[in-house]
Amino acid sequence: MPLIPEEPQIHESAQGPRVTPASGRTPTPRPVPGPRPAAPPRPGRPGPVRPMPAQRTPREPAVAASAPAAPAAAATPQVQLIPASAEGALDAAEEAVDLLLESGRAPGEVLVLTTGEPHPWAAHELSFGDTAYWAQHDAGDDVFYADASVAGRAASRPVVVVAVNGGPDTAATALPLALGRAGALLIVCGDPQQINSALGAGV
């Protein structure tokens, strides 16, 4: 008789291990595939990045449109004539340089050429040697004075001032060179008739 009550206990104990596999519940790994559907939105994120390069493309043609404006800006320099005698041309050039600097021009933007007697500054600096003289020209931080005969060696500057303190022959060769070295403004101090004939046009 006592075996009968033990059998139901065995059945109960058998139910116990059945409950333990239920407590393990294999369905718990099923949520793991759940995050996998979240992966599809990630490939969708690069999609909005694609329109970004499309927005950059319109800026490139705008830069290209401004490029043709540069060649149009190139123009012949303005020419100003300051009537002066051959003896007073150098003084007139000095006054012109003073006015340029007072108006805000940087000293390195001005080149002064003489067609006759050299400027005192140039004569003084050349006494230290040709190399030191042209080194100051290359530095480009001050007004540079040179003889018109070496104008071909001088670099172009925004403003060129010419003192026509030599003969008419020197003006004929110096002024075209000076015009080629002037970026924005050419100031010529001297006899108007010599200057006009040298430049080939009324100034």
Secondary structure as UniProt FT lines:
FT   HELIX           3..24
FT   TURN            26..35
FT   HELIX           36..38
FT   TURN            39..40
FT   HELIX           41..44
FT   HELIX           46..49
FT   HELIX           51..56
FT   TURN            57..58
FT   HELIX           59..66
FT   TURN            67..68
FT   HELIX           69..73
FT   STRAND          78..83
FT   TURN            86..88
FT   HELIX           89..102
FT   TURN            103..104
FT   HELIX           107..109
FT   STRAND          110..114
FT   HELIX           120..126
FT   TURN            127..128
FT   HELIX           130..139
FT   STRAND          144..147
FT   HELIX           148..150
FT   TURN            151..153
FT   STRAND          157..163
FT   HELIX           168..181
FT   STRAND          182..190
FT   HELIX           192..199
//
